[in-house]
Amino acid sequence: MLAKISITRNASLSKSIVHEIARLVAIGKIKPGDKFPPESVLAEQMGVGRSSIREAFRVFQILGVTEAKPGRGTILVNTAPLFALTDWSEFTSTELINDIVEARFMLEPLIAAMAAKRADAAGIRRIAETIEAGRRAIGNEAASIQTALDFHTAVADASGNQTLLLATRLLRSLYFESRRFSRRRLENYETLLKDHETILAAIRDHNPKAARAASEKHMQHGFQMVLDSTEDVAQDSKRKAPGARKARARNPRKT
């Protein structure tokens, strides 16, 4: 059953329905081949009018997400267009962060190697500009993450593969969450920037093997930073727990 949705003030009801269903698809509550309930049932479940449901499903039909099949009703047939509609910043669990890092381990070295083969002078210059921006952003988490995302997008652009560039752009919001965990310690900023410089040097030398190796090393650094960060968060949570505070109160530190 679909839950009633909270509508943001001034937001379109149909837009809110579209994004809610995209979210449910992203977390696996609705899967390809699933049949949607009748319009009247959906309207009641979500606490909205039938006209809003019709408008939302008109969007899905135009995008090719759903298909009305005689005798079967409206079926989810294609989830790909929904990917760009999903607010990935909601998905911040440690398990998902690990999945993000794992996916990047597979994609990033391939993209870097392709960039080393195909990058032209303009592409190399764009990559270098993101590193310069990254140096100016050291200590500023949000700005640093933005420049890192720009770096990887520039590398994907230099690869000359439009599908990989599109995938990188679509994944930017999702990557943002894993990158937050890699910048909880100030020294990490410098390490990540040095990795970017090494990748750029390999791309500038048109050395695919070196670019792949440098990207793999960069992914390993990032993964270790995520692990260290999640451990820090876990320790902070334990220290802040009510039971821990009571224990410290009963056993004050001796001076």
Secondary structure, 3 states (H helix, E strand, C coil): CCCCCCCCCCCCHHHHHHHHHHHHHHCCCCCCCCECCCHHHHHHHHCCCHHHHHHHHHHHHHHCCEEEECCCEEEECCCHHHHCCCCHHHCCCHHHHHHHHHHHHHHHHHHHHHHHHHCCHHHHHHHHHHHHHHHHCCCCHHHHHHHHHHHHHHHHHHCCCHHHHHHHHHCHHHHHHHHHHCCCCCHHHHHHHHHHHHHHHHHHCCCHHHHHHHHHHHHHHHHHHHHHHHHHHHHHHHHHCHHHHHHHHHCCCCC
